[in-house]
Amino acid sequence: MKKIATLFACIFVLAATSCRDTNKEAEETEALVEQIESIEAEAEKISEEIENNANELEESLKALDSI
């Protein structure tokens, strides 16, 4: 009977430890996903700015060509 109780106690401790590790990994993964999303948003913003600047330069070149 003691062996069965000890076995169940060991299984309980292992399960609790593995769940704690899983939660920790999930939190770390969520933090990384948030960082990636913020970087993607910033990259998209920069891309739009570059595109706007390119359009402005193209319009300026057309204006210069027409002179």
C-alpha positions as CSV (number, residue, x, y, z in Angstrom):
1,M,0.0,0.0,0.0
2,K,2.9,2.4,0.8
3,K,4.4,1.6,-2.6
4,I,1.2,2.6,-4.4
5,A,0.9,5.8,-2.4
6,T,4.5,6.6,-3.1
7,L,4.0,5.9,-6.8
8,F,0.9,8.2,-6.9
9,A,2.8,10.9,-5.1
10,C,5.6,10.7,-7.6
11,I,3.2,10.8,-10.5
12,F,1.5,13.8,-9.0
13,V,4.7,15.7,-8.5
14,L,5.9,15.0,-12.1
15,A,2.5,16.0,-13.5
16,A,2.5,19.3,-11.5
17,T,6.1,20.0,-12.6
18,S,5.4,19.4,-16.2
19,C,2.3,21.5,-16.2
20,R,4.2,24.4,-14.6
21,D,6.9,24.1,-17.4
22,T,4.2,24.0,-20.0
23,N,2.6,27.2,-18.6
24,K,6.0,28.9,-18.5
25,E,6.7,27.9,-22.1
26,A,3.3,29.1,-23.2
27,E,3.9,32.5,-21.6
28,E,7.3,32.7,-23.3
29,T,5.8,31.8,-26.6
30,E,3.1,34.4,-26.2
31,A,5.7,37.1,-25.4
32,L,7.7,36.1,-28.5
33,V,4.5,36.2,-30.7
34,E,3.8,39.7,-29.4
35,Q,7.3,40.9,-30.2
36,I,7.1,39.4,-33.7
37,E,3.7,41.1,-34.3
38,S,5.1,44.4,-33.2
39,I,8.1,44.0,-35.5
40,E,5.8,43.1,-38.4
41,A,3.7,46.2,-37.8
42,E,6.7,48.4,-37.7
43,A,8.1,46.8,-40.9
44,E,4.8,47.4,-42.6
45,K,4.8,51.0,-41.5
46,I,8.3,51.5,-42.8
47,S,7.4,49.9,-46.1
48,E,4.4,52.2,-46.5
49,E,6.6,55.2,-45.8
50,I,9.2,54.1,-48.3
51,E,6.5,53.6,-50.9
52,N,5.0,57.1,-50.2
53,N,8.5,58.6,-50.5
54,A,9.1,56.7,-53.8
55,N,5.8,58.0,-55.2
56,E,6.7,61.6,-54.2
57,L,10.1,61.3,-55.8
58,E,8.6,59.9,-59.0
59,E,6.1,62.8,-59.1
60,S,9.0,65.2,-58.6
61,L,11.0,63.6,-61.4
62,K,8.0,63.8,-63.8
63,A,7.6,67.5,-62.9
64,L,11.3,68.1,-63.7
65,D,11.0,66.2,-67.0
66,S,8.1,68.4,-68.1
67,I,10.1,71.6,-67.5
